[in-house]
Amino acid sequence: MNDQGISQACSNHKEKICCNGNLFIISAPSGAGKTTLCRAVLDRIPNMLYSVSYTTRKPRKGERNEIDYYFITENDFKNRIKNGKWAEWAKVYGNYYGTSSEFIDKSLASGRDILLDIDFQGTLQILDQYHDGITIFIMPPSSDILKLRLESRGTDSKHVISRRIEVANKEMENKDFYRHVIINDKLSVAVADLISVIAKYRTG
């Protein structure tokens, strides 16, 4: 596993056959506004569940445990790998991230829809188990705007921003793999587009 964030499915996790709920898989390069869009969807569709990822990194300013992430130790994370608790997991920039298979299984089986925020490699692994997952890619208007958004955060060094842009360009090369692509130029329009896509599957 390297810092490019290559996700891995747990080898002893059984393939899923069918589910009652919908799994909406949202991917985007860092800085494209994915988190803001996901929050807007959850505010407007209150009965939809959000798959909160687990991570070993430290919380950033304003982040809350069990809301933004489940912050756990590296030992705990690795134990869950051994016990097959992840639908997928990855190591990104030196920190581990994972998606709980138990949460997804129980929620979909009960008929609940889930919003899952994950990268391209994670999407591939999730689809190996949840074949009916609905994939949506969020694009920034341009690479220049993406860079400005990353710089405006004020949370990363120039070196980290450079690495994020490099990874973002690689991620955007995979956009055609997704069923739907939404360009986040004007937030209100992107929110409406995303909700429209989700509504089609929830009522279809």
DRENVODREN-126593 format. One line per field, with one value per residue: residue in one letter; x negated, y, z negated of N, C-alpha, C in turn; residue number from 0. Coordinates in steps of 0.2 Angstrom, whole numbers, plus 5000, padded with zeros to 4 digits. Layout:
! residues N
res <- (A | ...)
n.u <- (X | ...)
n.v <- (Y | ...)
n.w <- (Z | ...)
ca.u <- (X | ...)
ca.v <- (Y | ...)
ca.w <- (Z | ...)
c.u <- (X | ...)
c.v <- (Y | ...)
c.w <- (Z | ...)
n <- (NUM | ...)
//
This chain:
! residues 204
res <- (M | N | D | Q | G | I | S | Q | A | C | S | N | H | K | E | K | I | C | C | N | G | N | L | F | I | I | S | A | P | S | G | A | G | K | T | T | L | C | R | A | V | L | D | R | I | P | N | M | L | Y | S | V | S | Y | T | T | R | K | P | R | K | G | E | R | N | E | I | D | Y | Y | F | I | T | E | N | D | F | K | N | R | I | K | N | G | K | W | A | E | W | A | K | V | Y | G | N | Y | Y | G | T | S | S | E | F | I | D | K | S | L | A | S | G | R | D | I | L | L | D | I | D | F | Q | G | T | L | Q | I | L | D | Q | Y | H | D | G | I | T | I | F | I | M | P | P | S | S | D | I | L | K | L | R | L | E | S | R | G | T | D | S | K | H | V | I | S | R | R | I | E | V | A | N | K | E | M | E | N | K | D | F | Y | R | H | V | I | I | N | D | K | L | S | V | A | V | A | D | L | I | S | V | I | A | K | Y | R | T | G)
n.u <- (4996 | 4997 | 4994 | 5002 | 5015 | 5021 | 5035 | 5041 | 5050 | 5057 | 5051 | 5057 | 5070 | 5087 | 5095 | 5108 | 5125 | 5139 | 5148 | 5160 | 5160 | 5153 | 5136 | 5127 | 5113 | 5101 | 5088 | 5074 | 5061 | 5050 | 5055 | 5065 | 5077 | 5085 | 5088 | 5096 | 5107 | 5112 | 5117 | 5127 | 5136 | 5139 | 5145 | 5157 | 5163 | 5168 | 5170 | 5160 | 5145 | 5128 | 5113 | 5101 | 5084 | 5070 | 5055 | 5037 | 5030 | 5027 | 5040 | 5045 | 5047 | 5062 | 5068 | 5079 | 5079 | 5087 | 5096 | 5090 | 5079 | 5075 | 5063 | 5050 | 5037 | 5022 | 5019 | 5031 | 5038 | 5030 | 5033 | 5046 | 5045 | 5039 | 5050 | 5059 | 5068 | 5070 | 5077 | 5070 | 5053 | 5040 | 5023 | 5019 | 5009 | 5001 | 5010 | 5023 | 5039 | 5056 | 5071 | 5085 | 5091 | 5101 | 5110 | 5115 | 5121 | 5131 | 5139 | 5143 | 5150 | 5161 | 5168 | 5164 | 5157 | 5140 | 5127 | 5111 | 5095 | 5081 | 5065 | 5059 | 5052 | 5057 | 5070 | 5070 | 5068 | 5078 | 5089 | 5086 | 5092 | 5105 | 5114 | 5124 | 5122 | 5123 | 5114 | 5107 | 5098 | 5090 | 5085 | 5072 | 5074 | 5062 | 5044 | 5037 | 5046 | 5048 | 5035 | 5035 | 5046 | 5040 | 5029 | 5036 | 5041 | 5031 | 5025 | 5016 | 4998 | 4988 | 4982 | 4990 | 5002 | 4998 | 4996 | 5009 | 5015 | 5009 | 5013 | 5027 | 5028 | 5026 | 5037 | 5047 | 5046 | 5053 | 5066 | 5076 | 5079 | 5089 | 5107 | 5114 | 5109 | 5105 | 5103 | 5096 | 5098 | 5106 | 5113 | 5126 | 5133 | 5126 | 5129 | 5143 | 5143 | 5137 | 5146 | 5157 | 5152 | 5151 | 5164 | 5170 | 5167 | 5172 | 5186 | 5188)
n.v <- (4994 | 5011 | 5029 | 5034 | 5031 | 5018 | 5008 | 4994 | 4979 | 4969 | 4953 | 4943 | 4946 | 4943 | 4943 | 4954 | 4951 | 4956 | 4971 | 4981 | 4995 | 5010 | 5013 | 5027 | 5033 | 5044 | 5053 | 5064 | 5075 | 5082 | 5097 | 5100 | 5102 | 5092 | 5088 | 5099 | 5098 | 5085 | 5087 | 5097 | 5089 | 5080 | 5088 | 5091 | 5079 | 5071 | 5058 | 5050 | 5041 | 5044 | 5038 | 5037 | 5039 | 5030 | 5035 | 5036 | 5048 | 5064 | 5074 | 5089 | 5106 | 5110 | 5098 | 5085 | 5070 | 5055 | 5062 | 5070 | 5061 | 5044 | 5044 | 5034 | 5024 | 5018 | 5005 | 5000 | 5001 | 4992 | 4980 | 4979 | 4977 | 4964 | 4957 | 4958 | 4969 | 4980 | 4987 | 4992 | 4999 | 5011 | 5018 | 5034 | 5048 | 5044 | 5041 | 5030 | 5025 | 5020 | 5011 | 5005 | 4989 | 4983 | 4993 | 4997 | 4985 | 4983 | 4994 | 4995 | 4983 | 4986 | 4994 | 5007 | 5022 | 5026 | 5038 | 5039 | 5044 | 5043 | 5039 | 5035 | 5022 | 5016 | 5016 | 5007 | 4995 | 4995 | 4993 | 4980 | 4973 | 4978 | 4979 | 4986 | 4999 | 5017 | 5028 | 5044 | 5057 | 5072 | 5087 | 5100 | 5117 | 5120 | 5116 | 5127 | 5134 | 5124 | 5123 | 5136 | 5135 | 5125 | 5131 | 5142 | 5136 | 5135 | 5125 | 5117 | 5114 | 5121 | 5111 | 5100 | 5104 | 5104 | 5090 | 5086 | 5092 | 5085 | 5072 | 5074 | 5077 | 5065 | 5058 | 5064 | 5060 | 5048 | 5051 | 5047 | 5034 | 5034 | 5034 | 5046 | 5063 | 5078 | 5095 | 5106 | 5122 | 5133 | 5133 | 5131 | 5127 | 5115 | 5108 | 5106 | 5098 | 5087 | 5082 | 5080 | 5069 | 5059 | 5058 | 5053 | 5039 | 5036 | 5036 | 5029)
n.w <- (5000 | 5004 | 5004 | 5014 | 5012 | 5014 | 5014 | 5005 | 5005 | 4992 | 4991 | 4986 | 4986 | 4990 | 5006 | 5010 | 5014 | 5017 | 5014 | 5004 | 5003 | 5010 | 5016 | 5017 | 5024 | 5022 | 5030 | 5032 | 5036 | 5023 | 5017 | 5026 | 5021 | 5016 | 5003 | 4998 | 5007 | 5004 | 4991 | 4993 | 5000 | 4990 | 4981 | 4988 | 4991 | 4979 | 4975 | 4980 | 4978 | 4972 | 4976 | 4965 | 4965 | 4958 | 4950 | 4947 | 4946 | 4938 | 4931 | 4941 | 4939 | 4932 | 4936 | 4931 | 4921 | 4926 | 4934 | 4945 | 4947 | 4941 | 4929 | 4926 | 4919 | 4926 | 4923 | 4920 | 4932 | 4941 | 4934 | 4938 | 4951 | 4951 | 4946 | 4956 | 4957 | 4966 | 4980 | 4990 | 4990 | 4988 | 4989 | 4988 | 4991 | 4980 | 4970 | 4964 | 4971 | 4971 | 4975 | 4968 | 4969 | 4962 | 4959 | 4971 | 4976 | 4967 | 4968 | 4981 | 4982 | 4974 | 4982 | 4983 | 4991 | 4996 | 4995 | 5001 | 5000 | 5009 | 5016 | 5033 | 5034 | 5022 | 5026 | 5036 | 5029 | 5020 | 5029 | 5033 | 5024 | 5022 | 5034 | 5039 | 5036 | 5038 | 5047 | 5046 | 5052 | 5047 | 5054 | 5055 | 5061 | 5068 | 5069 | 5064 | 5056 | 5047 | 5040 | 5034 | 5025 | 5017 | 5011 | 5004 | 4993 | 4984 | 4976 | 4980 | 4985 | 4998 | 5005 | 5002 | 5008 | 5021 | 5023 | 5021 | 5032 | 5043 | 5040 | 5042 | 5055 | 5061 | 5056 | 5062 | 5075 | 5074 | 5075 | 5085 | 5082 | 5073 | 5070 | 5070 | 5072 | 5064 | 5065 | 5054 | 5054 | 5052 | 5036 | 5032 | 5043 | 5046 | 5034 | 5037 | 5048 | 5043 | 5034 | 5043 | 5050 | 5040 | 5036 | 5047 | 5046 | 5034 | 5035 | 5046)
ca.u <- (5000 | 4993 | 4997 | 5007 | 5022 | 5024 | 5039 | 5041 | 5056 | 5055 | 5051 | 5062 | 5077 | 5091 | 5098 | 5115 | 5129 | 5144 | 5150 | 5166 | 5159 | 5149 | 5130 | 5125 | 5106 | 5099 | 5081 | 5072 | 5054 | 5049 | 5056 | 5070 | 5083 | 5089 | 5091 | 5102 | 5113 | 5115 | 5120 | 5133 | 5140 | 5142 | 5150 | 5163 | 5166 | 5166 | 5170 | 5154 | 5140 | 5122 | 5108 | 5095 | 5078 | 5065 | 5048 | 5032 | 5027 | 5030 | 5045 | 5044 | 5051 | 5069 | 5071 | 5081 | 5079 | 5093 | 5100 | 5085 | 5076 | 5074 | 5056 | 5048 | 5030 | 5019 | 5019 | 5038 | 5039 | 5027 | 5037 | 5052 | 5043 | 5038 | 5056 | 5064 | 5073 | 5070 | 5079 | 5064 | 5049 | 5034 | 5019 | 5018 | 5004 | 4998 | 5016 | 5028 | 5046 | 5060 | 5078 | 5088 | 5095 | 5107 | 5115 | 5118 | 5125 | 5137 | 5143 | 5146 | 5155 | 5167 | 5171 | 5161 | 5152 | 5134 | 5123 | 5105 | 5090 | 5075 | 5061 | 5060 | 5050 | 5062 | 5076 | 5069 | 5068 | 5085 | 5093 | 5085 | 5097 | 5111 | 5114 | 5129 | 5120 | 5124 | 5108 | 5107 | 5092 | 5090 | 5079 | 5072 | 5074 | 5055 | 5038 | 5035 | 5050 | 5047 | 5029 | 5037 | 5050 | 5036 | 5025 | 5040 | 5042 | 5026 | 5024 | 5010 | 4992 | 4988 | 4980 | 4996 | 5007 | 4995 | 4997 | 5016 | 5017 | 5007 | 5018 | 5034 | 5028 | 5026 | 5043 | 5052 | 5045 | 5057 | 5073 | 5080 | 5081 | 5095 | 5113 | 5115 | 5104 | 5108 | 5098 | 5097 | 5096 | 5111 | 5115 | 5134 | 5134 | 5123 | 5134 | 5149 | 5141 | 5135 | 5152 | 5161 | 5149 | 5153 | 5172 | 5172 | 5166 | 5176 | 5193 | 5189)
ca.v <- (5000 | 5017 | 5035 | 5036 | 5029 | 5012 | 5005 | 4987 | 4976 | 4964 | 4947 | 4938 | 4949 | 4940 | 4947 | 4955 | 4949 | 4961 | 4975 | 4985 | 5002 | 5012 | 5016 | 5032 | 5033 | 5051 | 5054 | 5070 | 5077 | 5086 | 5104 | 5101 | 5104 | 5086 | 5088 | 5104 | 5095 | 5080 | 5090 | 5100 | 5083 | 5077 | 5093 | 5091 | 5073 | 5069 | 5051 | 5047 | 5040 | 5046 | 5033 | 5041 | 5035 | 5029 | 5037 | 5036 | 5054 | 5068 | 5079 | 5095 | 5111 | 5110 | 5092 | 5081 | 5063 | 5052 | 5066 | 5070 | 5054 | 5041 | 5045 | 5029 | 5023 | 5014 | 4998 | 4998 | 5000 | 4986 | 4975 | 4978 | 4974 | 4957 | 4954 | 4959 | 4974 | 4985 | 4985 | 4994 | 5003 | 5014 | 5022 | 5040 | 5053 | 5041 | 5039 | 5025 | 5027 | 5014 | 5011 | 5000 | 4985 | 4981 | 4999 | 4997 | 4979 | 4983 | 5000 | 4993 | 4978 | 4988 | 4998 | 5014 | 5024 | 5028 | 5042 | 5037 | 5049 | 5039 | 5040 | 5031 | 5016 | 5014 | 5015 | 5000 | 4990 | 4994 | 4990 | 4973 | 4969 | 4981 | 4980 | 4991 | 5006 | 5022 | 5032 | 5051 | 5061 | 5079 | 5090 | 5107 | 5120 | 5120 | 5115 | 5133 | 5135 | 5119 | 5126 | 5142 | 5132 | 5121 | 5137 | 5146 | 5132 | 5137 | 5120 | 5113 | 5117 | 5121 | 5104 | 5095 | 5106 | 5102 | 5083 | 5085 | 5093 | 5079 | 5066 | 5076 | 5077 | 5058 | 5056 | 5067 | 5055 | 5042 | 5053 | 5044 | 5028 | 5035 | 5035 | 5053 | 5068 | 5085 | 5101 | 5111 | 5128 | 5137 | 5128 | 5130 | 5123 | 5108 | 5104 | 5104 | 5093 | 5081 | 5080 | 5077 | 5062 | 5055 | 5058 | 5048 | 5032 | 5034 | 5036 | 5025)
ca.w <- (5000 | 5005 | 5003 | 5019 | 5010 | 5018 | 5010 | 5005 | 5002 | 4988 | 4995 | 4983 | 4986 | 4995 | 5011 | 5009 | 5020 | 5019 | 5008 | 5005 | 5003 | 5015 | 5013 | 5021 | 5023 | 5025 | 5031 | 5034 | 5034 | 5018 | 5018 | 5031 | 5017 | 5015 | 4996 | 4998 | 5011 | 5000 | 4985 | 4996 | 5002 | 4984 | 4978 | 4992 | 4991 | 4972 | 4973 | 4983 | 4973 | 4975 | 4974 | 4962 | 4965 | 4952 | 4952 | 4942 | 4946 | 4933 | 4934 | 4943 | 4935 | 4933 | 4937 | 4926 | 4921 | 4928 | 4939 | 4951 | 4948 | 4935 | 4928 | 4923 | 4919 | 4932 | 4921 | 4921 | 4940 | 4943 | 4931 | 4942 | 4957 | 4950 | 4945 | 4962 | 4955 | 4971 | 4987 | 4993 | 4986 | 4992 | 4986 | 4991 | 4987 | 4973 | 4965 | 4966 | 4972 | 4972 | 4976 | 4964 | 4972 | 4958 | 4959 | 4978 | 4977 | 4963 | 4970 | 4988 | 4981 | 4971 | 4987 | 4983 | 4996 | 4993 | 4999 | 4999 | 5002 | 5009 | 5022 | 5038 | 5032 | 5018 | 5030 | 5040 | 5024 | 5018 | 5035 | 5034 | 5019 | 5022 | 5041 | 5041 | 5034 | 5043 | 5047 | 5048 | 5052 | 5046 | 5058 | 5054 | 5068 | 5072 | 5064 | 5061 | 5050 | 5041 | 5037 | 5030 | 5019 | 5012 | 5008 | 5000 | 4987 | 4979 | 4972 | 4983 | 4988 | 5006 | 5007 | 5001 | 5013 | 5028 | 5023 | 5022 | 5039 | 5047 | 5039 | 5044 | 5063 | 5062 | 5054 | 5067 | 5081 | 5074 | 5074 | 5089 | 5079 | 5069 | 5073 | 5070 | 5071 | 5062 | 5065 | 5049 | 5056 | 5047 | 5031 | 5032 | 5049 | 5045 | 5029 | 5040 | 5053 | 5040 | 5031 | 5048 | 5052 | 5035 | 5036 | 5052 | 5044 | 5028 | 5037 | 5052)
c.u <- (4996 | 4997 | 5002 | 5014 | 5025 | 5028 | 5039 | 5047 | 5053 | 5056 | 5056 | 5069 | 5081 | 5094 | 5105 | 5119 | 5135 | 5146 | 5156 | 5165 | 5154 | 5142 | 5127 | 5117 | 5104 | 5091 | 5080 | 5064 | 5055 | 5050 | 5062 | 5077 | 5088 | 5092 | 5097 | 5108 | 5116 | 5119 | 5127 | 5138 | 5143 | 5147 | 5157 | 5167 | 5164 | 5166 | 5165 | 5149 | 5133 | 5117 | 5102 | 5089 | 5074 | 5058 | 5043 | 5029 | 5030 | 5035 | 5043 | 5048 | 5058 | 5072 | 5073 | 5081 | 5086 | 5098 | 5096 | 5082 | 5076 | 5066 | 5054 | 5040 | 5028 | 5020 | 5026 | 5040 | 5036 | 5030 | 5043 | 5051 | 5042 | 5045 | 5062 | 5069 | 5074 | 5073 | 5074 | 5059 | 5043 | 5030 | 5017 | 5014 | 5002 | 5004 | 5020 | 5035 | 5050 | 5067 | 5081 | 5093 | 5102 | 5112 | 5118 | 5123 | 5131 | 5142 | 5147 | 5151 | 5161 | 5170 | 5169 | 5157 | 5146 | 5130 | 5116 | 5100 | 5083 | 5071 | 5062 | 5058 | 5055 | 5068 | 5076 | 5070 | 5075 | 5090 | 5092 | 5090 | 5104 | 5112 | 5119 | 5128 | 5121 | 5119 | 5109 | 5101 | 5093 | 5084 | 5078 | 5072 | 5068 | 5050 | 5036 | 5039 | 5049 | 5041 | 5031 | 5041 | 5045 | 5032 | 5029 | 5042 | 5037 | 5024 | 5018 | 5004 | 4993 | 4986 | 4986 | 5001 | 5004 | 4997 | 5005 | 5018 | 5015 | 5011 | 5025 | 5034 | 5029 | 5034 | 5048 | 5051 | 5050 | 5065 | 5078 | 5082 | 5088 | 5101 | 5115 | 5109 | 5107 | 5102 | 5100 | 5094 | 5100 | 5114 | 5122 | 5136 | 5132 | 5127 | 5140 | 5148 | 5140 | 5142 | 5157 | 5158 | 5152 | 5160 | 5174 | 5172 | 5171 | 5183 | 5194 | 5191)
c.v <- (5006 | 5023 | 5038 | 5034 | 5023 | 5008 | 4997 | 4984 | 4971 | 4957 | 4942 | 4940 | 4946 | 4945 | 4948 | 4954 | 4954 | 4965 | 4979 | 4992 | 5004 | 5015 | 5021 | 5034 | 5040 | 5051 | 5061 | 5071 | 5082 | 5093 | 5105 | 5102 | 5098 | 5086 | 5093 | 5101 | 5090 | 5082 | 5093 | 5094 | 5081 | 5082 | 5093 | 5085 | 5069 | 5062 | 5047 | 5047 | 5042 | 5041 | 5037 | 5037 | 5035 | 5031 | 5037 | 5043 | 5058 | 5073 | 5086 | 5100 | 5111 | 5103 | 5088 | 5074 | 5060 | 5056 | 5067 | 5064 | 5051 | 5041 | 5039 | 5028 | 5018 | 5006 | 4995 | 4997 | 4994 | 4980 | 4973 | 4976 | 4966 | 4954 | 4955 | 4964 | 4980 | 4983 | 4987 | 4998 | 5005 | 5017 | 5028 | 5046 | 5050 | 5039 | 5034 | 5028 | 5021 | 5015 | 5004 | 4995 | 4983 | 4987 | 4998 | 4991 | 4980 | 4989 | 4998 | 4988 | 4980 | 4993 | 5006 | 5016 | 5027 | 5033 | 5041 | 5041 | 5045 | 5041 | 5034 | 5023 | 5012 | 5012 | 5008 | 4994 | 4989 | 4991 | 4982 | 4969 | 4972 | 4983 | 4985 | 4998 | 5011 | 5027 | 5039 | 5054 | 5068 | 5082 | 5097 | 5110 | 5120 | 5118 | 5121 | 5135 | 5130 | 5121 | 5131 | 5139 | 5129 | 5126 | 5141 | 5142 | 5134 | 5132 | 5116 | 5117 | 5117 | 5114 | 5099 | 5097 | 5104 | 5094 | 5082 | 5086 | 5088 | 5073 | 5068 | 5076 | 5069 | 5055 | 5058 | 5063 | 5049 | 5044 | 5049 | 5037 | 5028 | 5036 | 5042 | 5058 | 5075 | 5090 | 5106 | 5118 | 5133 | 5132 | 5126 | 5126 | 5116 | 5104 | 5102 | 5098 | 5086 | 5078 | 5077 | 5070 | 5057 | 5053 | 5053 | 5041 | 5031 | 5034 | 5031 | 5018)
c.w <- (5000 | 5004 | 5008 | 5018 | 5013 | 5013 | 5010 | 5002 | 4997 | 4991 | 4992 | 4982 | 4991 | 5000 | 5010 | 5015 | 5021 | 5012 | 5009 | 5006 | 5009 | 5012 | 5019 | 5019 | 5027 | 5025 | 5034 | 5032 | 5028 | 5020 | 5023 | 5028 | 5016 | 5008 | 4995 | 5001 | 5007 | 4994 | 4987 | 4997 | 4995 | 4980 | 4982 | 4992 | 4984 | 4971 | 4977 | 4978 | 4976 | 4972 | 4971 | 4962 | 4959 | 4955 | 4946 | 4942 | 4940 | 4936 | 4936 | 4939 | 4937 | 4935 | 4931 | 4926 | 4922 | 4933 | 4945 | 4952 | 4941 | 4934 | 4924 | 4923 | 4925 | 4930 | 4922 | 4928 | 4942 | 4940 | 4935 | 4949 | 4957 | 4949 | 4950 | 4961 | 4961 | 4977 | 4992 | 4988 | 4990 | 4987 | 4990 | 4988 | 4980 | 4968 | 4968 | 4966 | 4973 | 4972 | 4972 | 4968 | 4968 | 4958 | 4966 | 4978 | 4973 | 4965 | 4976 | 4987 | 4978 | 4976 | 4987 | 4988 | 4992 | 4997 | 4996 | 5003 | 5003 | 5016 | 5027 | 5037 | 5027 | 5021 | 5033 | 5035 | 5021 | 5023 | 5036 | 5029 | 5020 | 5029 | 5043 | 5039 | 5039 | 5042 | 5050 | 5047 | 5052 | 5049 | 5056 | 5061 | 5072 | 5067 | 5061 | 5055 | 5045 | 5037 | 5032 | 5024 | 5014 | 5008 | 5003 | 4994 | 4982 | 4974 | 4974 | 4985 | 4995 | 5009 | 5007 | 5007 | 5020 | 5029 | 5025 | 5029 | 5044 | 5046 | 5042 | 5052 | 5065 | 5061 | 5059 | 5074 | 5080 | 5074 | 5079 | 5087 | 5075 | 5073 | 5075 | 5068 | 5070 | 5062 | 5059 | 5050 | 5051 | 5043 | 5031 | 5038 | 5048 | 5039 | 5033 | 5045 | 5049 | 5037 | 5037 | 5050 | 5046 | 5035 | 5041 | 5050 | 5038 | 5029 | 5043 | 5050)
n <- (0 | 1 | 2 | 3 | 4 | 5 | 6 | 7 | 8 | 9 | 10 | 11 | 12 | 13 | 14 | 15 | 16 | 17 | 18 | 19 | 20 | 21 | 22 | 23 | 24 | 25 | 26 | 27 | 28 | 29 | 30 | 31 | 32 | 33 | 34 | 35 | 36 | 37 | 38 | 39 | 40 | 41 | 42 | 43 | 44 | 45 | 46 | 47 | 48 | 49 | 50 | 51 | 52 | 53 | 54 | 55 | 56 | 57 | 58 | 59 | 60 | 61 | 62 | 63 | 64 | 65 | 66 | 67 | 68 | 69 | 70 | 71 | 72 | 73 | 74 | 75 | 76 | 77 | 78 | 79 | 80 | 81 | 82 | 83 | 84 | 85 | 86 | 87 | 88 | 89 | 90 | 91 | 92 | 93 | 94 | 95 | 96 | 97 | 98 | 99 | 100 | 101 | 102 | 103 | 104 | 105 | 106 | 107 | 108 | 109 | 110 | 111 | 112 | 113 | 114 | 115 | 116 | 117 | 118 | 119 | 120 | 121 | 122 | 123 | 124 | 125 | 126 | 127 | 128 | 129 | 130 | 131 | 132 | 133 | 134 | 135 | 136 | 137 | 138 | 139 | 140 | 141 | 142 | 143 | 144 | 145 | 146 | 147 | 148 | 149 | 150 | 151 | 152 | 153 | 154 | 155 | 156 | 157 | 158 | 159 | 160 | 161 | 162 | 163 | 164 | 165 | 166 | 167 | 168 | 169 | 170 | 171 | 172 | 173 | 174 | 175 | 176 | 177 | 178 | 179 | 180 | 181 | 182 | 183 | 184 | 185 | 186 | 187 | 188 | 189 | 190 | 191 | 192 | 193 | 194 | 195 | 196 | 197 | 198 | 199 | 200 | 201 | 202 | 203)
//
